[in-house]
Amino acid sequence: MEQLKQIIKELTSISGVSSREDKVISYMIKSLKPYGDQIEVDPLGNVTCSFFSSVSNPKKLMLFAHMDEIGFIVRKVEENGFLRVERIGGVHVNVLPGLKVDVIGSKGVIPGLIGTTSHHFTKQDQKGKVPTDGMYVDIGARTREHVKELGVNVGSFITYHSDFTELAGDLISNKAMDNRAACASLLLLAQELFQIKDKLQWNIHLVACVQEEFNIRGIMPVVRKLSPDVSIGIDVTPSCDTPDMSGYSDVIIGNGPAITCMNFHGRGTLAGVLPDEGLFNQIVTIAEQQNIPLQYEVALGVITENAFISFAEQGIMTAGFSIPTRYTHTPIETVCLSDVKALIHVLFHFLQSLTTHTSFGKQYILEKGGAQ
C-alpha cells in the first residue's frame, strides 16, 4: 500500500491540464520504461507501454487511463492585475470561491486565489449563491504590467493547488485523483506483468492518454494505430455514501472497484458504454474466483473514451472499471487505497486468463449458424 500511496501522491501533485500533460507524460515514461517491451509517445502525448506475446499472430488488448486534469485558462488580464478565466473541463463551480490555485506562468508556478466577495459586504440576496460570471483569480499583482513580469498572460493555464491529505480508513485526498489514481494502477500493473510477460498469450498495451477532460477523444490516434480487439478503460465514478449522495447508487468507497454496466452522457453528446457481455462476464468470473470485491456501476452523466472507441475500426469490444471517488472534480477528490489495489489484482488475473482461444463479440452467432 505504501508504494501505491506514494505513487498517487506524486502523480496528483503534478500539474497537467488537458494538452499540458508534459510533466505527467515524463513521469509515466520514466516509471513504465523498466518494465515494458516498448514505450511510445505520439504527437498528442499519449504514452503506450507494450508487452508483446510470443505466440503467433496474437490478439491485442488496450488498457487505458487518462493523464490530464481539469483546470482553467486565462481569458483576460485586467488593468488592475486580476485574471479573468475560463474553465477547461467540468470544473465544479460550486466550490471555486476562495480556493487556492496554481497559475502556470512562463517563469514558473505563481500562487493564486479565486476571489470572492468579502462576507461583510455580501448582499443578503447574494448569500448562498455562486457567482461564476465574474470569476477572477488574484495573484497579488496590481497592474497588467506586473502580471506580465511574472510570466502570466492570456492563455496561461491554471490548476487547483495540490494538497495531498491522508484520512482514516486508507482514504487519501487531493486534486486530480481523476484520473491519476488510475494512472498509478497502470504503473503497478506494469510491474506485475513484467513478472509474467513470457506467459502472456495476448499483446497487452497500457496507454496513458491525453485530453479526456477536454474532448474525450485524445486517445483515438492510439486506437487507430493499435486496432485492438479489446479496450478496457479505467476512470473514476462518484461514491454515493456521503450524506448528500446517499442512496443514488450502490457504489461506495472502500467496497472495491466498480465494473461498468452502463454509462451515458446525454447533455449534447449522445454517447456511452454498454460493455460486451462476454468480456463483462469473464471479468466478473475472474473476480469471483479470486475473491476480489467488485461493485456494479450504472452512471448517467458519465462518459469515457470507450463511448467512441467501441465504433472505431472494425468494432472494438469494450469494458470499463471505475474507482469510487468522493467529491469528483474538486480539489479534494478522495479515493480508497484498497479499491485501487483490488482493481490492480482483478486486472492482473484477467489478463492472465486470456488465451489464444479467448474471443469476445457477437461473431459467435454466425459461427453457431444463427441459432438462438
N, C-alpha and C positions, 0 to 999 in steps of 0.2 A: 504493500500500500504506500510506503514511503516514497518509492521511486515514482509511482503513478502521481502521487500528490505533488512532488517536486516538478515533474514534467508539466502538469497542468498549471502550476503556479508560474512557471517560466513562460509558457505559451500565452496565458491570459494576460500577462504583464506587458506583452509586446503590442505596439500599435500597428494595426493593419486594416484600415478601412478598405472597402472594395476598390480594386485597381491599384492600391498602395500596399499590397501584401508582402513587399520585398523582404522585410526582416523575418516574417514568418516563413517565407519560402526558404530563406537561408537556414533557418533553424531546422526545418523539416529535411532539407537535403543533408545537412551535417548528421542528423540523427538516423536517417534511413540508409545512408551510404554504406556503413559497415555490414549491412545485412542483405540488401537486395542484389540480384544478379545484374540489374541495370537500373540506372537512375536517369530520367529525362525531365527536362523542363521546357515547355513550349513557349512561344512568344507572349502568350497571355499570362504565364506564370504557373500554370498547372504542373504539379510535380507528380511524376509517375514512377513508382518503385515496383519493379517486376521480378517475379520468381518464376523461372521457366521450368516446366516439366520435361523430363527426359523421354516421355512416351511420344510415339509418332502422331503428328497432327492433333495435338491436344486441344480441348475446348478452353475457352477463356472466360474468366470471371473478373469483373471490375468491382472493387470495394472502395467507396469514396466518402470523404468528409470535406466540408469547405473551410478554408482558412480565414476568410475575410470577416470583418465585424461591421456593425452599423456605426454611423458617425454623422459628421456634419461637414459642410464646405462653406467657406467664407464667400458670401454673395456681394457684400459691400462694406467698405471701411468708412465710417462716419468721420466727419471733420474733427470731432472731439475724441477720436480714438476707439470708440466702441465698434464691435464687429457684428454685422448682421449676417445671419447664417441660414442655410437650408439643410434639411435632413437628407442623409444618404441611407436608404433602407428604412425599415419600420421602427424608427425611434419612438419610444413610449413617451409621448408629450406630457403626460400627467406628472412625471417625476422630474422634469427638467429644471424648474425654477430653483436656484440656489445650489446647483450641482457644481462640483469641480470638474474641469475638463483639461485636456492637453491639446494645445494648438501646435501642429507640426509645421514649424517655420523652416525657411531655407537655412537658418543659422542654428537650428536645434529646436527642442521642445520648449514651448512657452506655457507656463501655467495660466489657466483662465478660470473664470467663474461665469455661470449662466445667471444673468441678472434677474432680479425680482423686485417688485415694489416693496419698499420698506413697510413693515407691518403697521406702524403708527399712522402712515398716510394712505393706507389701503381703504378705499371707499367701501361702505357696507355692502353695496350691491355687487362688488367685485370679489368679496371674500369667498373662498371655496371654488373659485373659477381658475382655469389655467389659461393665461394669456399667451397664445402661441404666435399670433400675428406680429407682435412687436418683439419677438425673441432676440436677445443680443448677448454677446459674450464680452466680458470685461477682462482685459489683460493688464490693466493698470496704466495703459498709455493715455496721454491727454491730447494728443494730436495725431492726425493721419501720418505725418512725417515720422513721428515716434514709432508708430506701428510698422512702417516700412523699415526703419532702422533695426527693428527686432527680427526682421526677416519674414514678416507676415504680410500677405497680400490677398487680393481676391483670388480664389482658387485654392487657398491653403486648406488643408484637411484638419479635422478636429475629432478626437475620440473622448469617450469617458475616461476619467482619471482612474488608473489601476489602484485597487486597494484590496489585495488578497486577504481573506479572513477565514479562519478555521472556526467552525461551530461544533457543538456536541454532536455525537452520533455519526461521525465520519462525514459530516457535511462541510463543504467548502464553498466559498462565495467570491466572486469577482466579476468584472466586466468580461465579455467575450467568451464565457463558458459555451455559448452558442457561437462558434462550434469547435472551440479549441479543445474542449474535453473529448470530443470525438476524434480530433487530430491526435491527441495523446493515445487514444485507443489504437489508432493505426500504428503508432510508433512501437508500442509494446507488442502488438500483434506481429509486427515485422520481426522482432526478436524471437518470438515463438516459432514463426515459420522458418526462420533461419536454421533452427534445430532439426527440422523435418523436411527441408526442401527437396532432398533426394527421393522422398516418398510421394511427393505431390504428383497427381495424375492430370491436373488441370494447370494451365498457366494462370497465376494469380497476379493481378495488377492492383496495387494500393495507390489510390490517387488522392492527393491533397489539392483541392480545386479552388477556383477563384470566383469572385463576383456573384456569389449566390444571393447575398443580401440586396444586391442592386437589380439583377435581372434574371437570376436563377439559371442562366444558360452558359455561364463561363466554362463549364466542363465540356461543352459539346465538341470542341476540336479534338479532345482526347477520345471521345466516344467514336467519332468518325475514323480516327486513326486505328484504334484498337478493334472496333467492331466486335464487342464482347458478346458472348452467348447469354451471360447473366450479369446484371448490375444490382448491387446492394448498396444502398445509401445509409449513412448514419447522420442523424441530426438530433435536435432536442425537441421535447414536447412539454407543454405546461403540466406541472404537477398539480393535481386537484385535491390537495389535502389541507391547504391553508383556509382560514375562516371565510375568506371571500370567494374561494373557488370550490369549496367542499360540495361534493355531490354531482359536479358537472360530468365527470367520468370516473372510472375506477383506477386510473393511472395515478400512482402516488410515488413520491420519492422514497427510496430505500427498499422497494419491493422488487427490484430487478429492472432490467431494460425492457422497453416496450417494443413489440413487433407490430408493424403497421398492418391493420386490416383494411383501412381506407383513410386517405387524406384527400382534401378537396378544397380548392380556392375558387370561390365564385364571384369575388369582387374584381371584375374587369378581366380576369384570366380564368376561363373555364378549363381548369386542368387539375389533375390529381393522380393518385396512385391506387389501383386495385391490384394487389400482388398476384403473381402467378400461383395458382392453387398448389401445384406440385412442389414448387420451391418453398412456399409458405409451410406446407405440411412437413417437409423434410427438416426444416429448421426447428419446428416445434417438436418433432420426434427426437431430434438430437438433444434438445434442451431437456426433455423429459428423461431420456436415457442417462444423461449426465447430472441429473438433479439440479439443474440451473434454473432459477426462478425467471419466468417470463410474464410480462403483462401484455394486454391487448389494446391497441390504440385505434380509435376511430376519431379523427380530428378534422372538423370543419374549420376553414380559415387558415389551414396549414398547407404549404406546398413545398415540394422538394424537386431537385433536378430530375428525378425519375419520372416525373409527370411528362417530361419532354423526351427523355431517353427511351422510354417504352416504345415510341413510334419511330425511332431512328433506325437506319439501315434496314435490315430485313425484319425488324421487330425483335425487341430485346426483352427477355424475361426479367422482371424486377421484383425486389422486395426491399423493405426498409426497416431500420431499427431507430428507436428514439431513446434518448437519455432523459428521464423525467427531471424537469428543471423548474424551480420556483423563480418567480419574478423575471420572466423572459423579457429580453430587450431592454433591460435596465442595467445600471452599474453593479447590481447586487445579485446577478444570476447565481443560483445555488444548486449544486448537484451533490449526490452521494457517491463517495468513492467506491462503495461496494457495488453500486449499479454499473459503474464503468468497468469494474473488474469482472463482473458477471458477463457483461457484453463481450469483452475480450475472450473469455472462456467459450462462450457459445459459438462465436465466430471461428475460433481455432478448431473446435471439434467439428463444426460443419464443413470447413474447408478440407479437413482430413477425410471426411466421408465421401467426397466427390471422386468418382472412379470414371474410367473410360466408358462405362455403360450408363452413367448418370445422364439423364436428359430431362429438360423441362419444356413446357409449351404444349400446344394443342395438336401438334402434328401426329400425335399418337392416335387421334381419332381416325385419320386416314389409314394409318398402319393397321388399325383393327377393322378396317373395311367399313367404317362409318357406323359400327354397332354402338348402341347406347348402353 
